[in-house]
Structure formats: C-alpha cells, structure tokens
C-alpha cells in the first residue's frame, strides 16, 4: 500500500512515512493510492470480532510495512486504556442506536484514534532513533486526547493550540492540567480557525518543519482517520445483527469533516451496508450548505454550546473533494488555491446530486440542541452532550425505515453547563474529571500570530 497527496505533488510513500509526514509537502492531504474494498466473504469473517481484533484486520489492509505482531501489540496497548470491554459499545435508546465513543481516557471520541497514534508515533521514532515535535490545533476534544496519547512518550513533544476562552472549562482543564515536560499548551487569542491557520502556515514552511521535525496529530494525519473507520464497521455489524437489516444510516455531528470522512471510507470499504451518512452541523453550517446547496463558503464563526463544531474551514474536506472529482489531484489543487483566495467554492447541480448520494445534512440551532437533550432524556433517561444532541436531532429528522446509528462523541459531563440549561441539573461527574480544577496548570497565552507561535516552538522544541 502506497500513499499519495490530494494535490498530486509527491511521489508515492509508505504508511510509516505517511504517519510521520502529516501534511504533504505540497500542502495536500495524504490518502491511499488505491482504496481496498472488502468482499462479501471478508465481511462475513469480520462480523462478531472483538474491537481490537477488528481494528487489526482493518489496519493490516492499509499497513504493509509494520510486522503484524508489532501492529497487534500497538492495537492492544491502545485499547487497553478504555474502560468498556467493547471499547465503542452500541446501545439502543428510543428509536435510535447510540454509538458510545467516550470510554477512553479523556471521555471523547478522539481517544479512539489518538491512543493508537501516540503508541504508533513512539514505536516509529524509537525504531528510527529520531525525535518529533507534534503541532496541532483543537476546538476542544482533540487537544486533550492528543496530549493524553502522547504524554510521557519517548522522543516526542507536543504543542497544542486552542482558542482562549472558546473551549468548555472542562476541556481547557483536561489539557492544561497535564504538566508532563513534553507537553505544551498554547491558548491563542482568537478562534479555532485562527489556530488551524497558524498550524497550516507553520507546516507549509518546509524549512521550519524539517528543522524542528514537526509532526501532525490533527485529523489531517491519515492514521487518525484510519483508526476511526473501525468503529463504523463495528457498529454496523452489531446493529445489522440486532435488527436483521442489510443497510443502516449513521448520523455524525461534525465541523472538521474528519469523523464523517472516516464514515465515508467505511461506506466505500463495504460492498453494501451504509446507505448514507447524515452530516449534522450547528449554526456553523458550511458543510450543510455544501451538501444541500452546493455552496462551500466561509462565514464568521458563531460561538455555540457545541464548541468543538464551531468551525468554518473543514480541514478534511479536501480528501472528500479528491474522490468527488474522480481522484483528479490537479483539479483539487486549483480548487484549494481558489478557496484560499476567495473563501468560496461552488458546485454544479450534477456534483450536488452526487454528493447527496453519500450525505444527507441538517443544521441544528442551539435551541434545537437544548430541546433535543431535554426531550431525549424525558423519553429514554439518557443524557446527551450538546455535540451528540446535534447528531441525534439530525438523525431523528432523517429517520425512516432504516436504523439510524448516532455517534456519541463526548461524555455529557464534559459540558455540564449545556446539560444544566437543558435539564435543570448537571450530569454526574465521572472519576477522570473529578478534582481537575485543583490541579496545577501549565499553559501560555499567545496572540493569533504565527510568528509568536514559531518563536515559542523554537524555544521549547526537543
């Protein structure tokens, strides 16, 4: 298996090189040269496998330059840190299935990929005798999950940017209370899009990237997307067996297009099974406008009660464009250059029809999000976090004869204020979140200026 750039500017590289590269040198995102497709016989052999075994079977179809036993060891270490024996259990609540992705160390779906990626980074760096400085931006959960995946790992340091005052208090505490010497939290005086733009600019400076051995842990890193494909297959197999159906829909709350792109890859892997993906956004609805109107245009970021989705530029969107445009890297390159200048891409009715064969989409307001938390609790006794509630609201909107699997992307205790507004009380606090406010903190506040971040990295890189 070899990997290429969405913009066509690199020669094919190995999986190991892909992981350590992050963003391609030509500014594109890295993808497999060819997507595998599972046969009906292969699908039958995967049904019923425990989560780590399923992960290994999926990974080995994309990874051919790691010994299988070593890959198995990395998978086992990654998922040993989860508190549920199924890793990502699927539970039936009312008319929906809920895929619980919050049983990892930081109680968010990002753990599923980042626990694996942390061990993978350490393995590759020790094998090569090299060091790496990970640079990433977070709108909430990625930061803490990345930090918990990397903290204490050999030959690694991590620099995480988050928008100062624009993540939930608990999300901020989960990041800033990790005081390991190899962890650096940077609070940027701006939005998540500002953070992401700084990261992309620094990665695009190839001399700086090489000198400080920058690596990516954001969803631009292919290994993260690959790890997320697994739970779509796992949930599909469980619900298919329970419901006796051949097709399902997934409802995915998304802002950055990474999680739902993993679902799109799962759809491509299966000979049948995922009818469509419901793309659920909050008021930051650039992706919904893309699906429903063929209009991908940047607007002002609206702060909401689902802050991890408060994004206007979806960093994984380029990967989908590559497949939408029949794997034409030159067209992708031209489009992304145009978008960087104008902040807008428009799509023809024919392209929109093709998109709508993959996705349904709905933008959910904050009032609808709170009402969904309230109604779902009254009907099922189940507490949703405000991101999952966006997905549930959209899932209910598109519910027909097909089972809907809604991704529960975070534990509700991470967003107590939103839950209190909806229900009049805060959710119980699980053990990993207790006492965070009293712990020592390690964070630096910087302006939304690439030069300031560059200087900080120069002073602290390993």
GIJO-V621431 format. One record per residue. N is the residue number from 1. RES is the residue in one letter. PHI is phi in radians with two decimals (NA if undefined). Layout:
n=<N,N>
res=<RES,RES>
phi=<PHI,PHI>
//
This chain:
n=<1,2,3,4,5,6,7,8,9,10,11,12,13,14,15,16,17,18,19,20,21,22,23,24,25,26,27,28,29,30,31,32,33,34,35,36,37,38,39,40,41,42,43,44,45,46,47,48,49,50,51,52,53,54,55,56,57,58,59,60,61,62,63,64,65,66,67,68,69,70,71,72,73,74,75,76,77,78,79,80,81,82,83,84,85,86,87,88,89,90,91,92,93,94,95,96,97,98,99,100,101,102,103,104,105,106,107,108,109,110,111,112,113,114,115,116,117,118,119,120,121,122,123,124,125,126,127,128,129,130,131,132,133,134,135,136,137,138,139,140,141,142,143,144,145,146,147,148,149,150,151,152,153,154,155,156,157,158,159,160,161,162,163,164,165,166,167,168,169,170,171,172,173,174,175,176,177,178,179,180,181,182,183,184,185,186,187,188,189,190,191,192,193,194,195,196,197,198,199,200,201,202,203,204,205,206,207,208,209,210,211,212,213,214,215,216,217,218,219,220,221,222,223,224,225,226,227,228,229,230,231,232,233,234,235,236,237,238,239,240,241,242,243,244,245,246,247,248,249,250,251,252,253,254,255,256,257,258,259,260,261,262,263,264,265,266,267,268,269,270,271,272,273,274,275,276,277,278,279,280,281,282,283,284,285,286,287,288,289,290,291,292,293,294,295,296,297,298,299,300,301,302,303,304,305,306,307,308,309,310,311,312,313,314,315,316,317,318,319,320,321,322,323,324,325,326,327,328,329,330,331,332,333,334,335,336,337,338,339,340,341,342,343,344,345,346,347,348,349,350,351,352,353,354,355,356,357,358,359,360,361,362,363,364,365,366,367,368,369,370,371,372,373,374,375,376,377,378,379,380,381,382,383,384,385,386,387,388,389,390,391,392,393,394,395,396,397,398,399,400,401,402,403,404,405,406,407,408,409,410,411,412,413,414,415,416,417,418,419,420,421,422,423,424,425,426,427,428,429,430,431,432,433,434,435,436,437,438,439,440,441,442,443,444,445,446,447,448,449,450,451,452,453,454,455,456,457,458,459,460,461,462>
res=<X,X,X,X,X,X,X,X,X,X,X,X,X,X,X,X,X,X,X,X,X,X,X,X,X,X,X,X,X,X,X,X,X,X,X,X,X,X,X,X,X,X,X,X,X,X,X,X,X,X,X,X,X,X,X,X,X,X,X,X,X,X,X,X,X,X,X,X,X,X,X,X,X,X,X,X,X,X,X,X,X,X,X,X,X,X,X,X,X,X,X,X,X,X,X,X,X,X,X,X,X,X,X,X,X,X,X,X,X,X,X,X,X,X,X,X,X,X,X,X,X,X,X,X,X,X,X,X,X,X,X,X,X,X,X,X,X,X,X,X,X,X,X,X,X,X,X,X,X,X,X,X,X,X,X,X,X,X,X,X,X,X,X,X,X,X,X,X,X,X,X,X,X,X,X,X,X,X,X,X,X,X,X,X,X,X,X,X,X,X,X,X,X,X,X,X,X,X,X,X,X,X,X,X,X,X,X,X,X,X,X,X,X,X,X,X,X,X,X,X,X,X,X,X,X,X,X,X,X,X,X,X,X,X,X,X,X,X,X,X,X,X,X,X,X,X,X,X,X,X,X,X,X,X,X,X,X,X,X,X,X,X,X,X,X,X,X,X,X,X,X,X,X,X,X,X,X,X,X,X,X,X,X,X,X,X,X,X,X,X,X,X,X,X,X,X,X,X,X,X,X,X,X,X,X,X,X,X,X,X,X,X,X,X,X,X,X,X,X,X,X,X,X,X,X,X,X,X,X,X,X,X,X,X,X,X,X,X,X,X,X,X,X,X,X,X,X,X,X,X,X,X,X,X,X,X,X,X,X,X,X,X,X,X,X,X,X,X,X,X,X,X,X,X,X,X,X,X,X,X,X,X,X,X,X,X,X,X,X,X,X,X,X,X,X,X,X,X,X,X,X,X,X,X,X,X,X,X,X,X,X,X,X,X,X,X,X,X,X,X,X,X,X,X,X,X,X,X,X,X,X,X,X,X,X,X,X,X,X,X,X,X,X,X,X,X,X,X,X,X,X,X,X,X,X,X,X,X,X,X,X,X>
phi=<NA,-2.02,-2.16,-2.32,-1.66,-1.04,-1.81,1.31,-1.69,-2.28,-1.30,-0.97,-2.18,-1.42,-1.08,-1.00,-1.12,-1.04,-1.08,-1.36,-1.36,1.28,-1.37,-1.15,-1.02,-1.51,1.55,-1.48,-1.84,-1.63,-2.45,-1.12,-1.08,-2.41,-1.47,-1.21,-2.31,-1.35,-1.40,-1.05,-1.17,-1.13,-1.03,-1.06,-1.29,-1.55,-1.08,1.48,-1.20,-1.04,-0.96,-1.07,-1.19,-1.11,-1.01,-1.07,-1.16,-1.22,-1.05,-1.19,-1.39,-2.02,-2.16,-2.11,-2.04,-2.07,-0.99,-1.02,-1.15,-1.17,-1.08,-1.07,-1.12,-1.12,-1.12,-1.09,-1.14,-1.09,-1.63,-1.19,-1.46,-1.57,-1.54,-1.83,-1.07,-1.56,1.21,-2.22,-1.19,-2.02,-2.16,-1.55,-2.34,1.06,-1.47,-2.10,-1.78,-1.96,-1.60,-1.46,-1.92,-2.06,-1.74,-1.57,-1.05,-1.90,1.11,-2.51,-1.10,-1.09,-1.03,-1.00,-1.54,-1.38,-1.14,-1.16,-1.14,-1.04,-1.16,-1.14,-0.99,-1.05,-1.01,-1.19,-1.23,-1.15,-1.07,-1.62,1.16,-2.05,-2.09,-2.53,-1.94,-1.40,-2.17,-2.64,-2.13,-2.40,-1.72,2.78,-1.43,-1.02,-1.03,-1.17,-1.13,-1.15,-1.09,-1.21,-1.31,-1.92,-0.93,1.33,-1.30,-1.28,1.15,-2.30,-2.22,-2.34,-2.08,-2.03,-1.69,-2.35,-1.26,-1.03,1.34,-2.05,-1.99,-1.16,-0.95,-1.21,-1.04,-1.09,-1.13,-1.04,-1.39,-1.37,-1.59,-1.59,-1.90,-0.97,-1.04,-1.65,-2.03,-2.29,-1.68,-2.15,-1.59,-1.68,-1.39,3.08,-1.68,-1.07,-1.05,-1.10,-1.04,-1.14,-1.12,-1.12,-1.05,-1.11,-1.13,-1.19,-1.17,-1.31,-1.43,-1.10,-1.15,-1.14,-1.01,-1.26,-1.09,-1.82,0.84,-1.29,-2.20,-1.90,-2.07,-1.10,-1.22,-1.19,-1.34,-0.99,-1.07,-1.16,-1.08,-1.03,-1.10,-1.35,-1.03,-1.07,-1.26,-1.16,-1.15,-1.04,-1.15,-1.03,-1.08,-1.19,-1.28,-1.02,-1.17,-1.21,-1.67,1.16,-2.10,-1.77,-2.32,-2.41,-2.07,-1.93,-1.93,-2.22,-1.25,-2.60,-2.27,-1.80,1.22,-1.34,-1.14,-1.28,-1.16,-1.05,-1.12,-1.09,-1.13,-1.07,-1.06,-1.23,-1.18,-1.42,-1.14,-2.78,2.51,-1.81,-1.17,-2.71,-1.91,-1.56,-1.62,-1.85,-2.11,-1.59,-1.11,-1.41,-1.87,-0.99,-1.29,-1.15,-1.12,-1.08,-1.18,-1.52,-2.18,1.23,-2.11,-1.91,-2.36,-1.31,-2.19,-1.15,-1.21,-1.76,-1.16,-2.35,-1.40,-2.03,-1.15,-1.16,-1.86,-1.43,-2.38,-1.96,-2.02,-1.46,-1.19,-1.65,-1.02,-1.03,-1.12,-1.19,-1.01,-1.00,-1.40,-1.03,-1.70,0.95,1.02,-1.80,-1.14,-1.16,-1.16,-1.08,-1.03,-1.11,-1.14,-1.25,-1.13,-1.10,-1.12,-1.14,-1.56,-1.87,1.23,-2.65,-2.28,-2.04,-2.17,-1.25,-0.98,-1.17,-1.15,-1.09,-1.08,-1.18,-1.02,-1.30,-1.39,-1.74,-2.31,-1.94,-2.61,-2.54,-1.68,-1.99,-1.34,-1.12,-1.11,-1.18,-1.10,-1.11,-1.13,-1.19,-0.99,-1.14,-1.16,-1.15,-1.16,-1.09,-1.54,-2.22,1.34,-1.82,-1.68,-1.73,-1.40,-1.20,-1.41,-1.02,-1.09,-1.06,-1.16,-1.16,-1.04,-1.19,-1.08,-1.13,-1.09,-1.82,-1.29,-2.31,-1.34,-1.48,-1.10,-1.91,-1.88,-1.74,-1.40,-1.57,-1.54,-2.71,-1.22,-1.05,-1.16,-1.33,-2.32,-1.10,-1.15,-1.14,-1.13,-1.11,-1.09,-1.44,-1.96,1.52,-2.61,-1.63,-1.21,-1.01,-1.62,-1.26,-0.94,-1.09,-1.74,-1.34,1.31,-1.11,-1.10,-1.54,-1.39,-1.05,-2.13,-2.41,-2.76,-2.18,-1.74,-2.25,-1.22,-1.35,-2.35,-0.96,-1.15,-1.14,-1.20,-0.98,-1.11,-1.12,-1.14,-1.02,-1.41,-2.15,-1.10,-1.46>
//
